[in-house]
Amino acid sequence: MGNYLNAADLLKILVKWKKHFIIIGIATILISIIFSGPSFIEPKYKSFAILYPSNIIPYAGENQSEQMIQLLESDDIMRDINSTFHLMKHYKIDSAKDQYSQSRFMDVYKDNINFRKTEYESVEITVLDKDPKMASDIADSIIDLMNKKAKSLQKEKSEEVVTILKSQLDKKRIEMDSMELVLKELRTKYGIISYDNQAREVTREYLQALSLSGNPQAIDEAKHLIQNLEDKGCEFVSLNENLWRVRGTYNDIKVQYENAVKDVEKVLTYSNVISKPFPADKKSYPVRWIIVLIATISTLFLAFIFLAFVDRKVKTKI
């Protein structure tokens, strides 16, 4: 006989030890049914919700669904859920006696509360708990907290933009006020109101006064204004043009500022709930038939290996 069992040998072992296999199989089924019952494994109920993200500004290379999952997995939401539902006590974790209570809590929390992106770019929230109503309430609270978290982050970002734009507006306002004061002085002290029009008109009047030679006062006034235009005209033109540019920039910033203020003040939701969570009417964990099936198959396989080994030993001795 070779070192390995062939199909005929395996069949002979099954036939030879069939009673043992039947007894072991029945015993395993009974034992696994008992030990997978509520007396040994606490049943859990599943509540779930499906959301589509909206109004969420993604960062870096993340899309909106991935950004929503980051928000859902945040420590802030986990702490708030723990505080609201007293999960440490609910999970029977004693923070006073267990020095690793926080680590244990995080492990249990992540085992019972999960978030995943679906193939349709929505996000599924799954909550397992021994209390079906509590599982549903936790899922509802997570959605609410996620909306608040997203709103807080967006508001904080918008407020930063508002502060920056307000500072820019103030600087431009000061710059415009400074230039307007200088222009006002040029108008009142030197009589310059509109360089191009005045230059054209005063030149015409001066030439007319010279040709008539009968109004020395008009000639002096025209010469004085011409001199002012020569001395301060370039400054007036430069300031006036710069003032228009600054005003344009100021108006552009003002539009951005007003939009940023609207972002701070507007009330948005950041998720469209496709499937709302509800209390389950039957448990989701454990799935007893799977436990019984796996336990039975595993036990019978081990029993087969053991009995084949015993059978081989007996034949070797003979």
ChimeraX attribute file (.defattr): number of C-alpha atoms within 10 A of each C-alpha:
attribute: neighborCount
match mode: 1-to-1
recipient: residues
	/A:1	6
	/A:2	5
	/A:3	6
	/A:4	7
	/A:5	12
	/A:6	10
	/A:7	9
	/A:8	9
	/A:9	12
	/A:10	13
	/A:11	11
	/A:12	12
	/A:13	16
	/A:14	16
	/A:15	12
	/A:16	13
	/A:17	15
	/A:18	12
	/A:19	11
	/A:20	16
	/A:21	19
	/A:22	12
	/A:23	11
	/A:24	16
	/A:25	18
	/A:26	13
	/A:27	14
	/A:28	20
	/A:29	21
	/A:30	14
	/A:31	15
	/A:32	19
	/A:33	16
	/A:34	15
	/A:35	15
	/A:36	21
	/A:37	15
	/A:38	11
	/A:39	9
	/A:40	9
	/A:41	12
	/A:42	13
	/A:43	19
	/A:44	21
	/A:45	22
	/A:46	27
	/A:47	26
	/A:48	23
	/A:49	20
	/A:50	21
	/A:51	22
	/A:52	19
	/A:53	22
	/A:54	14
	/A:55	13
	/A:56	20
	/A:57	15
	/A:58	13
	/A:59	10
	/A:60	6
	/A:61	8
	/A:62	12
	/A:63	14
	/A:64	21
	/A:65	22
	/A:66	19
	/A:67	19
	/A:68	29
	/A:69	19
	/A:70	14
	/A:71	18
	/A:72	23
	/A:73	17
	/A:74	13
	/A:75	12
	/A:76	14
	/A:77	20
	/A:78	19
	/A:79	13
	/A:80	14
	/A:81	18
	/A:82	17
	/A:83	11
	/A:84	11
	/A:85	14
	/A:86	12
	/A:87	17
	/A:88	19
	/A:89	12
	/A:90	11
	/A:91	14
	/A:92	9
	/A:93	17
	/A:94	14
	/A:95	14
	/A:96	8
	/A:97	8
	/A:98	11
	/A:99	10
	/A:100	12
	/A:101	15
	/A:102	14
	/A:103	11
	/A:104	16
	/A:105	20
	/A:106	15
	/A:107	11
	/A:108	15
	/A:109	19
	/A:110	14
	/A:111	11
	/A:112	15
	/A:113	21
	/A:114	16
	/A:115	19
	/A:116	16
	/A:117	17
	/A:118	12
	/A:119	7
	/A:120	8
	/A:121	15
	/A:122	20
	/A:123	25
	/A:124	19
	/A:125	21
	/A:126	20
	/A:127	27
	/A:128	25
	/A:129	23
	/A:130	17
	/A:131	16
	/A:132	21
	/A:133	17
	/A:134	19
	/A:135	25
	/A:136	24
	/A:137	17
	/A:138	24
	/A:139	24
	/A:140	18
	/A:141	16
	/A:142	20
	/A:143	23
	/A:144	15
	/A:145	19
	/A:146	23
	/A:147	20
	/A:148	16
	/A:149	18
	/A:150	22
	/A:151	20
	/A:152	13
	/A:153	14
	/A:154	17
	/A:155	19
	/A:156	13
	/A:157	14
	/A:158	20
	/A:159	17
	/A:160	14
	/A:161	19
	/A:162	21
	/A:163	14
	/A:164	12
	/A:165	19
	/A:166	17
	/A:167	12
	/A:168	17
	/A:169	19
	/A:170	12
	/A:171	13
	/A:172	18
	/A:173	15
	/A:174	12
	/A:175	14
	/A:176	19
	/A:177	13
	/A:178	13
	/A:179	18
	/A:180	15
	/A:181	11
	/A:182	14
	/A:183	20
	/A:184	16
	/A:185	13
	/A:186	19
	/A:187	14
	/A:188	10
	/A:189	10
	/A:190	17
	/A:191	16
	/A:192	23
	/A:193	15
	/A:194	14
	/A:195	18
	/A:196	12
	/A:197	9
	/A:198	16
	/A:199	16
	/A:200	10
	/A:201	12
	/A:202	19
	/A:203	15
	/A:204	12
	/A:205	16
	/A:206	19
	/A:207	13
	/A:208	14
	/A:209	18
	/A:210	13
	/A:211	10
	/A:212	10
	/A:213	11
	/A:214	10
	/A:215	12
	/A:216	12
	/A:217	10
	/A:218	16
	/A:219	19
	/A:220	13
	/A:221	14
	/A:222	20
	/A:223	16
	/A:224	15
	/A:225	20
	/A:226	19
	/A:227	13
	/A:228	16
	/A:229	23
	/A:230	13
	/A:231	12
	/A:232	15
	/A:233	21
	/A:234	12
	/A:235	15
	/A:236	22
	/A:237	16
	/A:238	10
	/A:239	17
	/A:240	18
	/A:241	12
	/A:242	14
	/A:243	19
	/A:244	12
	/A:245	13
	/A:246	17
	/A:247	16
	/A:248	12
	/A:249	14
	/A:250	19
	/A:251	14
	/A:252	12
	/A:253	17
	/A:254	16
	/A:255	12
	/A:256	16
	/A:257	21
	/A:258	14
	/A:259	15
	/A:260	21
	/A:261	17
	/A:262	13
	/A:263	18
	/A:264	20
	/A:265	12
	/A:266	10
	/A:267	9
	/A:268	14
	/A:269	15
	/A:270	22
	/A:271	21
	/A:272	13
	/A:273	15
	/A:274	13
	/A:275	12
	/A:276	14
	/A:277	23
	/A:278	18
	/A:279	16
	/A:280	17
	/A:281	10
	/A:282	11
	/A:283	17
	/A:284	16
	/A:285	16
	/A:286	16
	/A:287	12
	/A:288	16
	/A:289	13
	/A:290	11
	/A:291	15
	/A:292	20
	/A:293	15
	/A:294	14
	/A:295	18
	/A:296	21
	/A:297	14
	/A:298	13
	/A:299	18
	/A:300	18
	/A:301	13
	/A:302	12
	/A:303	17
	/A:304	18
	/A:305	12
	/A:306	12
	/A:307	18
	/A:308	19
	/A:309	12
	/A:310	12
	/A:311	14
	/A:312	15
	/A:313	11
	/A:314	10
	/A:315	9
	/A:316	9
	/A:317	6
	/A:318	6
